[in-house]
C-alpha cells in the first residue's frame, strides 16, 4: 500500500482494520512527518481499541491500576491536583480512580481529541463518580503543556512517554516544569530490559535511558521499581519516581486557568473557546474538551 505525503485518513482507517501497523506505515511512507505527527495520527486512528480491550479484560486492568496505586500511594494526598499526561482513552485513570484520595482534582490530556471523546464515555461508566463529574479534559502536546509552572501536585504517565525516542529530555523537562511535588512515570525501562525487549523497543521507537534524561532535564530520580504484573509481558512496566529540583511554591491549577501554549498568558473560557486578549491566540473547545495545541490556535487580537 502506498500513501501520499499527505496521509489519507480513510486509507489509514482501512489499513488499521486490516491489522497494519499505522506507526510503521506512516514512518516508512511519509519521511517528512515528525514523530509527534505520526503518534497523533496513529493513535487517533486506533480510537476505541483501548476501551474495547479494557471492557473485555477488566480484571487485568484493575490489577494494573492496583499495582500502580501501591507504588504511587505514598506520593498522593487529599486535595491534590493530579494530571494524567497522555491519558489516551482514560482506561488507566478510570481504573485508578477508586484508589485515589478524597477530594482530589483530576486533569487528563492527550494529543488526540478522538481518544479523549471515547475516553470520556468510558469514564462516565467506570470512573469514581465524584472524580468523573469534575474531570477536566484537554488536548495538548506533551512537549508544550498549557499549564503554569509548578501548578500540578503530581503528574503521571502510563506508557505515554513510550513512543517518543529522541524527545526524552525535552518532554521530561516539560513534565517537570508543571509538576510541584512528584512526577510518576509508568514506562518501559531500557536499562532493565533484556535483549528481546530492547530489540522490540528499538523497532517501535520507544524511549531509552530515562535516568540519564531525567537528570539532564532537571529532575532527581528517587526510585525505579518494576510492576509485578505488566499489561504486556514483552513490554514490562517500571515505576520511575522523580522529584523536581529547585522548585518555588506556586498557586495550584485549582486556583488558575489554562494558559496559552504559545505565549504563556492565562486563558479563560469565552463561550465555546479559550482566549485572552493579551495572549492574542484563540483556541476552540469541542464537545467540552479544550483544544490547546499550538496548531489549534487562531490569531484574534481583538474581541
ChimeraX commands (.cxc) that place a marker at each C-alpha (Angstrom):
marker #1 position 0.00,0.00,0.00 radius 0.5
marker #1 position 1.31,3.46,-0.93 radius 0.5
marker #1 position 0.20,6.59,0.89 radius 0.5
marker #1 position 0.97,10.08,-0.40 radius 0.5
marker #1 position 2.87,12.67,1.59 radius 0.5
marker #1 position -0.42,13.97,2.99 radius 0.5
marker #1 position -1.86,10.88,4.71 radius 0.5
marker #1 position -5.37,9.93,3.67 radius 0.5
marker #1 position -7.29,9.20,6.86 radius 0.5
marker #1 position -9.79,6.94,5.07 radius 0.5
marker #1 position -6.98,4.80,3.66 radius 0.5
marker #1 position -5.29,4.65,7.05 radius 0.5
marker #1 position -8.51,3.51,8.72 radius 0.5
marker #1 position -8.78,0.71,6.17 radius 0.5
marker #1 position -5.14,-0.22,6.76 radius 0.5
marker #1 position -5.72,-0.35,10.51 radius 0.5
marker #1 position -8.78,-2.59,10.05 radius 0.5
marker #1 position -6.54,-4.99,8.10 radius 0.5
marker #1 position -4.13,-5.10,11.01 radius 0.5
marker #1 position -1.37,-2.92,9.53 radius 0.5
marker #1 position 0.98,-1.10,11.91 radius 0.5
marker #1 position 0.00,2.52,11.31 radius 0.5
marker #1 position 3.05,4.00,13.01 radius 0.5
marker #1 position 5.38,1.94,10.84 radius 0.5
marker #1 position 3.33,2.67,7.74 radius 0.5
marker #1 position 3.50,6.42,8.29 radius 0.5
marker #1 position 7.18,6.32,9.19 radius 0.5
marker #1 position 8.09,4.45,6.01 radius 0.5
marker #1 position 5.85,6.35,3.58 radius 0.5
marker #1 position 5.94,9.87,4.99 radius 0.5
marker #1 position 9.55,10.79,5.82 radius 0.5
marker #1 position 8.64,14.48,6.25 radius 0.5
marker #1 position 6.24,13.82,9.12 radius 0.5
marker #1 position 7.79,14.45,12.52 radius 0.5
marker #1 position 7.41,11.96,15.33 radius 0.5
marker #1 position 4.63,13.85,17.15 radius 0.5
marker #1 position 2.51,13.98,13.97 radius 0.5
marker #1 position 2.96,10.25,13.42 radius 0.5
marker #1 position 1.96,9.49,17.01 radius 0.5
marker #1 position -1.08,11.76,16.77 radius 0.5
marker #1 position -2.39,10.14,13.57 radius 0.5
marker #1 position -1.61,6.57,14.61 radius 0.5
marker #1 position -3.30,6.83,18.00 radius 0.5
marker #1 position -6.28,8.77,16.68 radius 0.5
marker #1 position -6.91,6.04,14.08 radius 0.5
marker #1 position -6.90,3.47,16.90 radius 0.5
marker #1 position -9.56,5.30,18.94 radius 0.5
marker #1 position -11.89,2.88,20.67 radius 0.5
marker #1 position -9.49,-0.07,20.72 radius 0.5
marker #1 position -8.23,0.61,24.24 radius 0.5
marker #1 position -11.67,0.94,25.83 radius 0.5
marker #1 position -12.76,-2.21,23.99 radius 0.5
marker #1 position -9.80,-4.08,25.49 radius 0.5
marker #1 position -10.49,-2.56,28.93 radius 0.5
marker #1 position -14.10,-3.75,28.91 radius 0.5
marker #1 position -13.11,-7.22,27.72 radius 0.5
marker #1 position -10.21,-7.51,30.21 radius 0.5
marker #1 position -11.43,-5.53,33.19 radius 0.5
marker #1 position -9.73,-7.84,35.70 radius 0.5
marker #1 position -6.32,-7.31,34.11 radius 0.5
marker #1 position -6.79,-3.54,34.03 radius 0.5
marker #1 position -7.94,-3.45,37.66 radius 0.5
marker #1 position -4.85,-5.40,38.72 radius 0.5
marker #1 position -2.62,-2.99,36.75 radius 0.5
marker #1 position -4.30,0.01,38.39 radius 0.5
marker #1 position -3.96,-1.57,41.83 radius 0.5
marker #1 position -0.25,-2.12,41.32 radius 0.5
marker #1 position 0.16,1.48,40.14 radius 0.5
marker #1 position -1.64,2.61,43.28 radius 0.5
marker #1 position 0.61,0.56,45.54 radius 0.5
marker #1 position 3.65,2.39,44.14 radius 0.5
marker #1 position 2.02,5.83,43.84 radius 0.5
marker #1 position 0.12,5.93,47.14 radius 0.5
marker #1 position 2.97,7.35,49.28 radius 0.5
marker #1 position 3.07,10.40,47.00 radius 0.5
marker #1 position -0.65,11.22,46.87 radius 0.5
marker #1 position -2.72,13.24,49.33 radius 0.5
marker #1 position -6.22,14.65,49.73 radius 0.5
marker #1 position -6.99,17.75,47.66 radius 0.5
marker #1 position -4.14,17.01,45.25 radius 0.5
marker #1 position -4.33,18.20,41.66 radius 0.5
marker #1 position -3.29,15.19,39.57 radius 0.5
marker #1 position -2.52,15.24,35.84 radius 0.5
marker #1 position -2.61,12.11,33.65 radius 0.5
marker #1 position -0.47,13.24,30.72 radius 0.5
marker #1 position -1.03,11.17,27.59 radius 0.5
marker #1 position -4.22,9.77,29.08 radius 0.5
marker #1 position -5.47,8.20,25.84 radius 0.5
marker #1 position -8.93,6.73,26.37 radius 0.5
marker #1 position -8.78,7.21,30.16 radius 0.5
marker #1 position -8.73,3.48,30.82 radius 0.5
marker #1 position -5.88,3.55,33.34 radius 0.5
marker #1 position -7.09,6.73,35.04 radius 0.5
marker #1 position -10.64,5.38,35.35 radius 0.5
marker #1 position -9.46,2.13,36.89 radius 0.5
marker #1 position -7.07,4.01,39.18 radius 0.5
marker #1 position -9.77,6.41,40.36 radius 0.5
marker #1 position -11.20,4.07,43.01 radius 0.5
marker #1 position -7.82,4.11,44.78 radius 0.5
marker #1 position -7.25,7.88,44.74 radius 0.5
marker #1 position -7.51,10.13,47.81 radius 0.5
marker #1 position -10.66,12.06,48.63 radius 0.5
marker #1 position -11.35,15.47,47.11 radius 0.5
marker #1 position -8.56,15.38,44.58 radius 0.5
marker #1 position -8.93,17.05,41.19 radius 0.5
marker #1 position -8.16,15.12,38.01 radius 0.5
marker #1 position -6.83,16.59,34.79 radius 0.5
marker #1 position -6.23,14.48,31.71 radius 0.5
marker #1 position -4.72,15.40,28.37 radius 0.5
marker #1 position -3.83,13.65,25.17 radius 0.5
marker #1 position -2.64,14.57,21.71 radius 0.5
marker #1 position -5.81,13.02,20.20 radius 0.5
marker #1 position -9.27,14.58,20.52 radius 0.5
marker #1 position -10.92,11.37,19.31 radius 0.5
marker #1 position -9.36,9.32,22.09 radius 0.5
marker #1 position -10.44,11.79,24.76 radius 0.5
marker #1 position -14.01,11.75,23.43 radius 0.5
marker #1 position -14.07,7.96,23.58 radius 0.5
marker #1 position -12.40,8.03,26.97 radius 0.5
marker #1 position -14.94,10.39,28.47 radius 0.5
marker #1 position -17.73,7.95,27.65 radius 0.5
marker #1 position -15.70,5.19,29.27 radius 0.5
marker #1 position -15.02,7.32,32.36 radius 0.5
marker #1 position -18.71,8.06,32.77 radius 0.5
marker #1 position -19.26,4.31,33.13 radius 0.5
marker #1 position -16.19,3.29,35.12 radius 0.5
marker #1 position -14.58,6.22,36.95 radius 0.5
marker #1 position -15.41,7.03,40.56 radius 0.5
marker #1 position -18.41,9.32,40.38 radius 0.5
marker #1 position -17.09,12.41,42.18 radius 0.5
marker #1 position -13.93,12.39,40.06 radius 0.5
marker #1 position -15.77,11.78,36.79 radius 0.5
marker #1 position -18.07,14.75,37.40 radius 0.5
marker #1 position -15.17,17.15,38.00 radius 0.5
marker #1 position -12.78,15.67,35.40 radius 0.5
marker #1 position -11.15,18.27,33.14 radius 0.5
marker #1 position -10.03,17.10,29.69 radius 0.5
marker #1 position -7.88,18.95,27.19 radius 0.5
marker #1 position -5.93,18.25,24.02 radius 0.5
marker #1 position -2.25,19.15,24.35 radius 0.5
marker #1 position 1.24,18.37,23.17 radius 0.5
marker #1 position 3.25,16.80,25.96 radius 0.5
marker #1 position 6.17,18.99,24.91 radius 0.5
marker #1 position 4.24,22.24,25.42 radius 0.5
marker #1 position 1.60,21.88,28.10 radius 0.5
marker #1 position -0.94,24.72,28.55 radius 0.5
marker #1 position -0.45,24.75,32.32 radius 0.5
marker #1 position 1.51,27.12,34.57 radius 0.5
marker #1 position 4.80,26.22,36.24 radius 0.5
marker #1 position 4.52,24.02,39.35 radius 0.5
marker #1 position 0.73,24.12,39.32 radius 0.5
marker #1 position 0.06,20.35,39.45 radius 0.5
marker #1 position 0.88,18.40,42.60 radius 0.5
marker #1 position 1.53,15.06,40.88 radius 0.5
marker #1 position 1.97,14.34,37.18 radius 0.5
marker #1 position 1.89,10.76,35.99 radius 0.5
marker #1 position 2.20,8.92,32.70 radius 0.5
marker #1 position 1.29,5.37,31.75 radius 0.5
marker #1 position 3.20,4.32,28.61 radius 0.5
marker #1 position 2.71,7.84,27.23 radius 0.5
marker #1 position 6.39,8.77,27.02 radius 0.5
marker #1 position 6.92,5.34,25.49 radius 0.5
marker #1 position 6.81,6.11,21.71 radius 0.5
marker #1 position 8.93,9.28,21.94 radius 0.5
marker #1 position 12.52,8.16,21.50 radius 0.5
marker #1 position 14.62,11.20,20.66 radius 0.5
marker #1 position 12.40,13.60,22.62 radius 0.5
marker #1 position 13.03,12.21,26.10 radius 0.5
marker #1 position 14.89,15.15,27.59 radius 0.5
marker #1 position 12.55,17.83,26.21 radius 0.5
marker #1 position 9.39,16.01,27.28 radius 0.5
marker #1 position 10.71,15.27,30.76 radius 0.5
marker #1 position 11.72,18.91,31.19 radius 0.5
marker #1 position 8.17,19.99,30.36 radius 0.5
marker #1 position 6.59,17.46,32.72 radius 0.5
marker #1 position 8.94,18.59,35.47 radius 0.5
marker #1 position 8.08,22.23,34.75 radius 0.5
marker #1 position 4.41,21.75,35.65 radius 0.5
marker #1 position 4.93,19.23,38.48 radius 0.5
marker #1 position 5.07,20.66,42.00 radius 0.5
marker #1 position 6.00,17.55,44.04 radius 0.5
marker #1 position 6.35,14.35,42.02 radius 0.5
marker #1 position 6.49,13.01,38.52 radius 0.5
marker #1 position 5.47,9.33,38.41 radius 0.5
marker #1 position 6.41,7.59,35.18 radius 0.5
marker #1 position 4.96,4.14,34.47 radius 0.5
marker #1 position 7.03,3.37,31.40 radius 0.5
marker #1 position 9.25,0.72,29.81 radius 0.5
marker #1 position 12.82,0.57,31.07 radius 0.5
marker #1 position 15.68,0.32,28.59 radius 0.5
marker #1 position 18.30,-0.10,31.30 radius 0.5
marker #1 position 16.45,-3.07,32.85 radius 0.5
marker #1 position 15.40,-4.73,29.59 radius 0.5
marker #1 position 16.78,-7.94,28.15 radius 0.5
marker #1 position 17.89,-8.18,24.52 radius 0.5
marker #1 position 14.48,-9.33,23.28 radius 0.5
marker #1 position 12.72,-6.38,24.89 radius 0.5
marker #1 position 15.39,-3.93,23.73 radius 0.5
marker #1 position 15.07,-5.13,20.15 radius 0.5
marker #1 position 11.32,-4.55,20.32 radius 0.5
marker #1 position 11.84,-1.10,21.86 radius 0.5
marker #1 position 14.18,-0.18,19.02 radius 0.5
marker #1 position 11.70,-1.39,16.41 radius 0.5
marker #1 position 8.90,0.70,17.89 radius 0.5
marker #1 position 10.95,3.81,18.64 radius 0.5
marker #1 position 10.47,3.60,22.41 radius 0.5
marker #1 position 12.20,5.83,24.95 radius 0.5
marker #1 position 15.61,4.86,26.30 radius 0.5
marker #1 position 17.97,5.77,29.14 radius 0.5
marker #1 position 15.34,7.56,31.23 radius 0.5
marker #1 position 17.59,8.02,34.32 radius 0.5
marker #1 position 20.14,9.91,32.23 radius 0.5
marker #1 position 17.45,12.09,30.62 radius 0.5
marker #1 position 15.75,12.76,33.96 radius 0.5
marker #1 position 18.98,14.13,35.38 radius 0.5
marker #1 position 19.62,16.24,32.28 radius 0.5
marker #1 position 16.05,17.61,32.41 radius 0.5
marker #1 position 16.46,18.85,35.97 radius 0.5
marker #1 position 14.85,16.04,37.94 radius 0.5
marker #1 position 16.02,13.81,40.74 radius 0.5
marker #1 position 15.35,10.12,40.31 radius 0.5
marker #1 position 14.13,8.80,43.67 radius 0.5
marker #1 position 13.48,5.16,42.75 radius 0.5
marker #1 position 12.81,2.70,39.94 radius 0.5
marker #1 position 10.68,-0.37,40.59 radius 0.5
marker #1 position 9.05,-2.91,38.26 radius 0.5
marker #1 position 5.32,-3.59,38.40 radius 0.5
marker #1 position 4.77,-7.22,39.41 radius 0.5
marker #1 position 2.38,-7.85,36.52 radius 0.5
marker #1 position 2.68,-5.76,33.36 radius 0.5
marker #1 position -0.13,-5.48,30.84 radius 0.5
marker #1 position 2.25,-6.81,28.18 radius 0.5
marker #1 position 4.88,-9.39,29.08 radius 0.5
marker #1 position 7.20,-8.24,26.27 radius 0.5
marker #1 position 6.84,-4.61,27.34 radius 0.5
marker #1 position 7.34,-4.59,31.14 radius 0.5
marker #1 position 6.26,-1.51,33.10 radius 0.5
marker #1 position 8.54,0.21,35.60 radius 0.5
marker #1 position 7.67,2.99,38.02 radius 0.5
marker #1 position 10.11,5.91,37.97 radius 0.5
marker #1 position 9.56,8.26,40.91 radius 0.5
marker #1 position 11.03,11.67,40.07 radius 0.5
marker #1 position 11.18,14.89,42.05 radius 0.5
marker #1 position 11.65,18.34,40.52 radius 0.5
marker #1 position 14.61,20.22,41.96 radius 0.5
marker #1 position 14.86,23.89,42.94 radius 0.5
marker #1 position 11.08,24.41,42.91 radius 0.5
marker #1 position 9.38,27.50,44.29 radius 0.5
marker #1 position 5.84,27.37,45.68 radius 0.5
marker #1 position 3.21,28.34,43.09 radius 0.5
marker #1 position -0.61,28.54,43.03 radius 0.5
marker #1 position -2.25,25.23,42.18 radius 0.5
marker #1 position -4.16,24.62,38.98 radius 0.5
marker #1 position -7.35,24.76,41.05 radius 0.5
marker #1 position -6.68,28.49,41.53 radius 0.5
marker #1 position -6.00,29.33,37.89 radius 0.5
marker #1 position -6.98,28.51,34.33 radius 0.5
marker #1 position -5.24,27.04,31.33 radius 0.5
marker #1 position -2.56,29.12,29.67 radius 0.5
marker #1 position -1.72,29.74,26.03 radius 0.5
marker #1 position 0.85,27.19,24.80 radius 0.5
marker #1 position 2.42,29.94,22.65 radius 0.5
marker #1 position 2.51,32.99,24.91 radius 0.5
marker #1 position 2.04,31.58,28.42 radius 0.5
marker #1 position -0.75,34.06,29.21 radius 0.5
marker #1 position -3.55,32.64,31.39 radius 0.5
marker #1 position -6.67,31.85,29.36 radius 0.5
marker #1 position -10.32,31.87,30.33 radius 0.5
marker #1 position -13.38,30.24,28.79 radius 0.5
marker #1 position -15.29,32.52,26.40 radius 0.5
marker #1 position -18.44,30.80,25.10 radius 0.5
marker #1 position -17.01,27.90,23.07 radius 0.5
marker #1 position -13.37,28.93,23.04 radius 0.5
marker #1 position -10.42,29.91,25.26 radius 0.5
marker #1 position -8.90,33.36,24.85 radius 0.5
marker #1 position -7.06,36.24,26.44 radius 0.5
marker #1 position -6.58,39.48,24.51 radius 0.5
marker #1 position -3.02,39.86,25.76 radius 0.5
marker #1 position -2.22,36.34,24.62 radius 0.5
marker #1 position -3.84,37.02,21.27 radius 0.5
marker #1 position -4.49,33.45,20.15 radius 0.5
marker #1 position -7.89,31.79,20.45 radius 0.5
marker #1 position -8.34,28.03,20.96 radius 0.5
marker #1 position -11.57,26.09,20.36 radius 0.5
marker #1 position -13.46,23.86,22.74 radius 0.5
marker #1 position -15.08,20.87,21.04 radius 0.5
marker #1 position -17.59,18.66,22.88 radius 0.5
marker #1 position -16.46,20.29,26.10 radius 0.5
marker #1 position -12.79,19.44,25.50 radius 0.5
marker #1 position -10.39,22.38,25.22 radius 0.5
marker #1 position -8.07,22.03,22.20 radius 0.5
marker #1 position -4.87,23.69,23.37 radius 0.5
marker #1 position -2.10,22.72,20.99 radius 0.5
marker #1 position -0.18,25.48,19.22 radius 0.5
marker #1 position -1.52,24.39,15.85 radius 0.5
marker #1 position -5.10,24.75,17.10 radius 0.5
marker #1 position -4.62,28.47,17.74 radius 0.5
marker #1 position -6.10,31.21,15.55 radius 0.5
marker #1 position -4.82,34.76,15.90 radius 0.5
marker #1 position -7.50,37.08,17.35 radius 0.5
marker #1 position -6.03,40.22,18.88 radius 0.5
marker #1 position -9.39,41.99,19.33 radius 0.5
marker #1 position -12.66,40.87,20.89 radius 0.5
marker link #1:1,2 radius 0.2
marker link #1:2,3 radius 0.2
marker link #1:3,4 radius 0.2
marker link #1:4,5 radius 0.2
marker link #1:5,6 radius 0.2
marker link #1:6,7 radius 0.2
marker link #1:7,8 radius 0.2
marker link #1:8,9 radius 0.2
marker link #1:9,10 radius 0.2
marker link #1:10,11 radius 0.2
marker link #1:11,12 radius 0.2
marker link #1:12,13 radius 0.2
marker link #1:13,14 radius 0.2
marker link #1:14,15 radius 0.2
marker link #1:15,16 radius 0.2
marker link #1:16,17 radius 0.2
marker link #1:17,18 radius 0.2
marker link #1:18,19 radius 0.2
marker link #1:19,20 radius 0.2
marker link #1:20,21 radius 0.2
marker link #1:21,22 radius 0.2
marker link #1:22,23 radius 0.2
marker link #1:23,24 radius 0.2
marker link #1:24,25 radius 0.2
marker link #1:25,26 radius 0.2
marker link #1:26,27 radius 0.2
marker link #1:27,28 radius 0.2
marker link #1:28,29 radius 0.2
marker link #1:29,30 radius 0.2
marker link #1:30,31 radius 0.2
marker link #1:31,32 radius 0.2
marker link #1:32,33 radius 0.2
marker link #1:33,34 radius 0.2
marker link #1:34,35 radius 0.2
marker link #1:35,36 radius 0.2
marker link #1:36,37 radius 0.2
marker link #1:37,38 radius 0.2
marker link #1:38,39 radius 0.2
marker link #1:39,40 radius 0.2
marker link #1:40,41 radius 0.2
marker link #1:41,42 radius 0.2
marker link #1:42,43 radius 0.2
marker link #1:43,44 radius 0.2
marker link #1:44,45 radius 0.2
marker link #1:45,46 radius 0.2
marker link #1:46,47 radius 0.2
marker link #1:47,48 radius 0.2
marker link #1:48,49 radius 0.2
marker link #1:49,50 radius 0.2
marker link #1:50,51 radius 0.2
marker link #1:51,52 radius 0.2
marker link #1:52,53 radius 0.2
marker link #1:53,54 radius 0.2
marker link #1:54,55 radius 0.2
marker link #1:55,56 radius 0.2
marker link #1:56,57 radius 0.2
marker link #1:57,58 radius 0.2
marker link #1:58,59 radius 0.2
marker link #1:59,60 radius 0.2
marker link #1:60,61 radius 0.2
marker link #1:61,62 radius 0.2
marker link #1:62,63 radius 0.2
marker link #1:63,64 radius 0.2
marker link #1:64,65 radius 0.2
marker link #1:65,66 radius 0.2
marker link #1:66,67 radius 0.2
marker link #1:67,68 radius 0.2
marker link #1:68,69 radius 0.2
marker link #1:69,70 radius 0.2
marker link #1:70,71 radius 0.2
marker link #1:71,72 radius 0.2
marker link #1:72,73 radius 0.2
marker link #1:73,74 radius 0.2
marker link #1:74,75 radius 0.2
marker link #1:75,76 radius 0.2
marker link #1:76,77 radius 0.2
marker link #1:77,78 radius 0.2
marker link #1:78,79 radius 0.2
marker link #1:79,80 radius 0.2
marker link #1:80,81 radius 0.2
marker link #1:81,82 radius 0.2
marker link #1:82,83 radius 0.2
marker link #1:83,84 radius 0.2
marker link #1:84,85 radius 0.2
marker link #1:85,86 radius 0.2
marker link #1:86,87 radius 0.2
marker link #1:87,88 radius 0.2
marker link #1:88,89 radius 0.2
marker link #1:89,90 radius 0.2
marker link #1:90,91 radius 0.2
marker link #1:91,92 radius 0.2
marker link #1:92,93 radius 0.2
marker link #1:93,94 radius 0.2
marker link #1:94,95 radius 0.2
marker link #1:95,96 radius 0.2
marker link #1:96,97 radius 0.2
marker link #1:97,98 radius 0.2
marker link #1:98,99 radius 0.2
marker link #1:99,100 radius 0.2
marker link #1:100,101 radius 0.2
marker link #1:101,102 radius 0.2
marker link #1:102,103 radius 0.2
marker link #1:103,104 radius 0.2
marker link #1:104,105 radius 0.2
marker link #1:105,106 radius 0.2
marker link #1:106,107 radius 0.2
marker link #1:107,108 radius 0.2
marker link #1:108,109 radius 0.2
marker link #1:109,110 radius 0.2
marker link #1:110,111 radius 0.2
marker link #1:111,112 radius 0.2
marker link #1:112,113 radius 0.2
marker link #1:113,114 radius 0.2
marker link #1:114,115 radius 0.2
marker link #1:115,116 radius 0.2
marker link #1:116,117 radius 0.2
marker link #1:117,118 radius 0.2
marker link #1:118,119 radius 0.2
marker link #1:119,120 radius 0.2
marker link #1:120,121 radius 0.2
marker link #1:121,122 radius 0.2
marker link #1:122,123 radius 0.2
marker link #1:123,124 radius 0.2
marker link #1:124,125 radius 0.2
marker link #1:125,126 radius 0.2
marker link #1:126,127 radius 0.2
marker link #1:127,128 radius 0.2
marker link #1:128,129 radius 0.2
marker link #1:129,130 radius 0.2
marker link #1:130,131 radius 0.2
marker link #1:131,132 radius 0.2
marker link #1:132,133 radius 0.2
marker link #1:133,134 radius 0.2
marker link #1:134,135 radius 0.2
marker link #1:135,136 radius 0.2
marker link #1:136,137 radius 0.2
marker link #1:137,138 radius 0.2
marker link #1:138,139 radius 0.2
marker link #1:139,140 radius 0.2
marker link #1:140,141 radius 0.2
marker link #1:141,142 radius 0.2
marker link #1:142,143 radius 0.2
marker link #1:143,144 radius 0.2
marker link #1:144,145 radius 0.2
marker link #1:145,146 radius 0.2
marker link #1:146,147 radius 0.2
marker link #1:147,148 radius 0.2
marker link #1:148,149 radius 0.2
marker link #1:149,150 radius 0.2
marker link #1:150,151 radius 0.2
marker link #1:151,152 radius 0.2
marker link #1:152,153 radius 0.2
marker link #1:153,154 radius 0.2
marker link #1:154,155 radius 0.2
marker link #1:155,156 radius 0.2
marker link #1:156,157 radius 0.2
marker link #1:157,158 radius 0.2
marker link #1:158,159 radius 0.2
marker link #1:159,160 radius 0.2
marker link #1:160,161 radius 0.2
marker link #1:161,162 radius 0.2
marker link #1:162,163 radius 0.2
marker link #1:163,164 radius 0.2
marker link #1:164,165 radius 0.2
marker link #1:165,166 radius 0.2
marker link #1:166,167 radius 0.2
marker link #1:167,168 radius 0.2
marker link #1:168,169 radius 0.2
marker link #1:169,170 radius 0.2
marker link #1:170,171 radius 0.2
marker link #1:171,172 radius 0.2
marker link #1:172,173 radius 0.2
marker link #1:173,174 radius 0.2
marker link #1:174,175 radius 0.2
marker link #1:175,176 radius 0.2
marker link #1:176,177 radius 0.2
marker link #1:177,178 radius 0.2
marker link #1:178,179 radius 0.2
marker link #1:179,180 radius 0.2
marker link #1:180,181 radius 0.2
marker link #1:181,182 radius 0.2
marker link #1:182,183 radius 0.2
marker link #1:183,184 radius 0.2
marker link #1:184,185 radius 0.2
marker link #1:185,186 radius 0.2
marker link #1:186,187 radius 0.2
marker link #1:187,188 radius 0.2
marker link #1:188,189 radius 0.2
marker link #1:189,190 radius 0.2
marker link #1:190,191 radius 0.2
marker link #1:191,192 radius 0.2
marker link #1:192,193 radius 0.2
marker link #1:193,194 radius 0.2
marker link #1:194,195 radius 0.2
marker link #1:195,196 radius 0.2
marker link #1:196,197 radius 0.2
marker link #1:197,198 radius 0.2
marker link #1:198,199 radius 0.2
marker link #1:199,200 radius 0.2
marker link #1:200,201 radius 0.2
marker link #1:201,202 radius 0.2
marker link #1:202,203 radius 0.2
marker link #1:203,204 radius 0.2
marker link #1:204,205 radius 0.2
marker link #1:205,206 radius 0.2
marker link #1:206,207 radius 0.2
marker link #1:207,208 radius 0.2
marker link #1:208,209 radius 0.2
marker link #1:209,210 radius 0.2
marker link #1:210,211 radius 0.2
marker link #1:211,212 radius 0.2
marker link #1:212,213 radius 0.2
marker link #1:213,214 radius 0.2
marker link #1:214,215 radius 0.2
marker link #1:215,216 radius 0.2
marker link #1:216,217 radius 0.2
marker link #1:217,218 radius 0.2
marker link #1:218,219 radius 0.2
marker link #1:219,220 radius 0.2
marker link #1:220,221 radius 0.2
marker link #1:221,222 radius 0.2
marker link #1:222,223 radius 0.2
marker link #1:223,224 radius 0.2
marker link #1:224,225 radius 0.2
marker link #1:225,226 radius 0.2
marker link #1:226,227 radius 0.2
marker link #1:227,228 radius 0.2
marker link #1:228,229 radius 0.2
marker link #1:229,230 radius 0.2
marker link #1:230,231 radius 0.2
marker link #1:231,232 radius 0.2
marker link #1:232,233 radius 0.2
marker link #1:233,234 radius 0.2
marker link #1:234,235 radius 0.2
marker link #1:235,236 radius 0.2
marker link #1:236,237 radius 0.2
marker link #1:237,238 radius 0.2
marker link #1:238,239 radius 0.2
marker link #1:239,240 radius 0.2
marker link #1:240,241 radius 0.2
marker link #1:241,242 radius 0.2
marker link #1:242,243 radius 0.2
marker link #1:243,244 radius 0.2
marker link #1:244,245 radius 0.2
marker link #1:245,246 radius 0.2
marker link #1:246,247 radius 0.2
marker link #1:247,248 radius 0.2
marker link #1:248,249 radius 0.2
marker link #1:249,250 radius 0.2
marker link #1:250,251 radius 0.2
marker link #1:251,252 radius 0.2
marker link #1:252,253 radius 0.2
marker link #1:253,254 radius 0.2
marker link #1:254,255 radius 0.2
marker link #1:255,256 radius 0.2
marker link #1:256,257 radius 0.2
marker link #1:257,258 radius 0.2
marker link #1:258,259 radius 0.2
marker link #1:259,260 radius 0.2
marker link #1:260,261 radius 0.2
marker link #1:261,262 radius 0.2
marker link #1:262,263 radius 0.2
marker link #1:263,264 radius 0.2
marker link #1:264,265 radius 0.2
marker link #1:265,266 radius 0.2
marker link #1:266,267 radius 0.2
marker link #1:267,268 radius 0.2
marker link #1:268,269 radius 0.2
marker link #1:269,270 radius 0.2
marker link #1:270,271 radius 0.2
marker link #1:271,272 radius 0.2
marker link #1:272,273 radius 0.2
marker link #1:273,274 radius 0.2
marker link #1:274,275 radius 0.2
marker link #1:275,276 radius 0.2
marker link #1:276,277 radius 0.2
marker link #1:277,278 radius 0.2
marker link #1:278,279 radius 0.2
marker link #1:279,280 radius 0.2
marker link #1:280,281 radius 0.2
marker link #1:281,282 radius 0.2
marker link #1:282,283 radius 0.2
marker link #1:283,284 radius 0.2
marker link #1:284,285 radius 0.2
marker link #1:285,286 radius 0.2
marker link #1:286,287 radius 0.2
marker link #1:287,288 radius 0.2
marker link #1:288,289 radius 0.2
marker link #1:289,290 radius 0.2
marker link #1:290,291 radius 0.2
marker link #1:291,292 radius 0.2
marker link #1:292,293 radius 0.2
marker link #1:293,294 radius 0.2
marker link #1:294,295 radius 0.2
marker link #1:295,296 radius 0.2
marker link #1:296,297 radius 0.2
marker link #1:297,298 radius 0.2
marker link #1:298,299 radius 0.2
marker link #1:299,300 radius 0.2
marker link #1:300,301 radius 0.2
marker link #1:301,302 radius 0.2
marker link #1:302,303 radius 0.2
view
